[in-house]
Amino acid sequence: MVKQSYYEILLAEYSNREGAIALLKQHRPYLEKLPSLRRPEQSIITIPLPLVRLRYPQLQSNLGEPWRRAPDCVPLPCDLAILMCDPEWQIKLGSEILVFIHRPNEDFSDILLRWRQSQVCLEKDYEWIMPPQEKHMFSERAEEVCPLFIIFETTPQRIQKGLTGACLPFVVQSAWTEQSLEIPELINDAS
């Protein structure tokens, strides 16, 4: 059984660049997508619980004048987006990796549906809502969107079997004990 704390710990861990690089090291084909292996921290942008702005094509109104629907800002149903960027020029490059962490009470059809919904969203013209420190970066549609699923040793076997059958890449995280999940509290020294 997947506990909420397992999900939360991985979401927090992989939201920072070092954690995301450690994740990519577990799936070599995605690690090889990094623009610079010498400067990996400068080669990715991580966006936890990402948002995209969907743009719509210009249409003709009944009067023959151009009409454009306002862009919609929507959350993607993935847990993390990892965007590749050139460390020298600080521009976003063509590959994007969407990470799906197995959530508590989620079955195979649920996790697969999150990937399918993401695919549908990203078939439209879109741009990422970038983190504040990366707002200067051009964030247009990708050339390639790749999924990566994270499951646990405690995840039901049918989910791993389904991901394998659907030819979707995944990594298996070790189960933790409750003690290893505890975060040491900061001690306030009143002296």
Summary of the structure (lengths in Angstrom):
residues: 191
radius of gyration: 19.1
end to end distance: 44.4
largest distance: 76.3
contacts: 507
relative contact order: 0.18
helix: 31%
strand: 27%
